[in-house]
Every structure is written in C-alpha cells, then in structure tokens.
Amino acid sequence: MELPKVAVIGCGNWGKNLVRNFAQLNALTAVCDSDRIKLDAISKEYRGMRITDDFQSILSDPSIWAVVIATPSDTHFLLAKEALLANKHVYVEKPLARDVMHAKELDALATERNLILMVGHLLLYHPAVNCLKELIASGELGDLLFVRSDRMNFNLSRRDWSVLWDLAPHDISMMSYLLDCDSAQVSRVGGWDTLADGLVDVAYLDLSFSVNGRTIPGQIRNSWIDPQKQVRLTVNGSLKSAVLNDAQAENKLALHSQTREGRMIVEYPDYPNSEPLHLECEHFLQCLATGERPRTDANNAYQVVSILADVEERLSRSPHLKATPLNVAVDKLKALS
C-alpha cells in the first residue's frame, strides 16, 4: 500500500518537531512556512526536502494526501478549512479553532467529504497518561476525589490571545480523557493580565466532571510568568493518589498511598518509553491508511473549544480586561469567516 504523504505547514518551535517525526516516518514530502529563514534551516537539515512559502501550491499538489497545520492558533480555522475544501486530510495543532461554530463547521466539512480531521491533543498519546487511565479504570486509585493540572512556564513570545488557549487545551483534553467525561462544566474562572496589555497570562479554572453518576471536582492552573516550569497532574483517589510530573526525565508517574501505620509508600508503574508526538504522528498516518476516525477527532476537540470560548467570554466581562486585543481579534476572525 502506498505510504501516505504529508506536508507540514509551519516549522516554528513546535512545527519543527512535527517535521522531524513525519520525516522519521518517511511520510514528509514538503514543508511550508512564510519565514524563509526557517525554511532555509529545514532545507539544510533535510537535504532534498521540498520547501515553499506558497500554501496554495501545497493544496494543488495531488501527491500530497494531508496537511499538518502548526501555525499560530488564530489561523487554524481558515487554513484547515482551505485544506478540507481542497480535499486534503488535516491534522491541526490544538486548539482546533477559537470559535465553537468554527469547530462544528470543520467537523461537518470533513464528514461531508469523508476526510480525516485530527487535532493535536498530544497528551492523549502519552504512554504515562494511558498507563494512568488504565489504573483509574481498574480501580487502583479507588474512588476518585479530586483532579488538578498545573501547567506553568515563562513565556515571552505570548503569541496567543490568552495563556488559556496556549496551555489549557492540554489540561482539559487530558482530564476529560482520563475520566471518560465529555461534558465537563466550569464553575469558576479567574485571569489576570499582569502587564496590563489585555493578554491574560495567569489563569485558573474550577471544573466538575460527571463520572458514573458522581461529580469529580477539578482545577486547572496556567501561567506564562512562572520562572519554574511545572507540568504536573494530580489525581486524588480514596486508595491512592497519582502524580504525573512530565517535567521529570524519569519516573514521571508515581502512585502515593499510606499504610495503616501512616507510612508513605511510593510506586512507579511501568509504561513504554516512547515519544508521545511520534505515537501521535503514527496514529495520524494509520488513520490516513485505514480511514479510521482519530482518537483526537473534532468531537474530542469540541469540548475544549466550547469550554475555552465560554471562559474567554466570562473573562472579557472582567473590569480590568475590557476592550482587550482578544475581543478585537475574535471580531476580525468572525468577519473573515
């Protein structure tokens, strides 16, 4: 069977990782970016690779099965829509879109044309996350009591409208996946633009997940101004608590419990040592070859977009965030569509 051929659109900080993985999988045929310096770097590293700054030339090439979109998130909807209209399968980095109706439109378009539409919710392919999911399902942790995700870093690029659109898609998609819940509810939100520029760079969400007739409370904390990087998920259970610390090189997943005498026991479950992004790229190629619906399809992405759109609307009503660039950008994007 012919190996699917893909083109990566955007070869910046994250796009170059997608370039590397699809090249390793012998599926990469072209790289497109508006920045010639980045393209020159790609051409030196991957000799003979086709590079271009013309997106339309990618769409008109019948040998290219799919496009992989790793551009700034406010461009995702329009680029993905163009690709689907050109009958290309699409892998788009998170978030799928910035507007719920845009997410629905892309899903409907892909379904109508029988095309694969996959969203880059990376953590659903993380071996440690999938190990934890199995432990939760088996009852190893007991009854779930609380779940919290902390994702913090120091980010000066601030390309997104909000830290939430940059970081929270990982947290929401991961927590919903682990708990088998596709209807998370947000009860409380908070956000601050610490530089008074309208860009929310510190935020939190209080959520609730409906699981088997029970409501599991949860919290997400995101920051662009934390000098100490944190990528940590904590799942508290009645028997054991799990901590997934993805900032660690080893022993990322640990289970904590106490004996009756009060002695703390820490266990480190085994799971495959595979790069999550490589597994995600493999899954996309498998879907192209077989036609199966991706694990992280538009339905999976819809809840993330829906929650974040609602949260941004709430934050926009906050007195210290009026007339932010976020609101202006949303209006422009809606006008374009």
Secondary structure, DSSP 4 states (H G I P E B T S, - for coil): -PPP-EEEE--STTHHHHHHHHHHTT-EEEEE-S-HHHHHHHHHHSTT-EEES-HHHHHT-TT--EEEE-S-GGGHHHHHHHHHHTT-EEEEESPS-SSHHHHHHHHHHHHHTT--EEEE-GGGG-HHHHHHHHHHHHTTT-SEEEEEEEEEEE-S---SSBHHHHHHHHHHHHHHHHHT-S--EEEEEEEE-TTSSS-B-EEEEEEEEEETTEEEEEEEEEESEEEEEEEEEEEEESS-EEEEETTSSS--EEEEEE-TT--EEEE--------HHHHHHHHHHHHHHH-PPPTT-HHHHHHHHHHHHHHHHHHHTSGGGTT-HHHHHHHHHHHH-
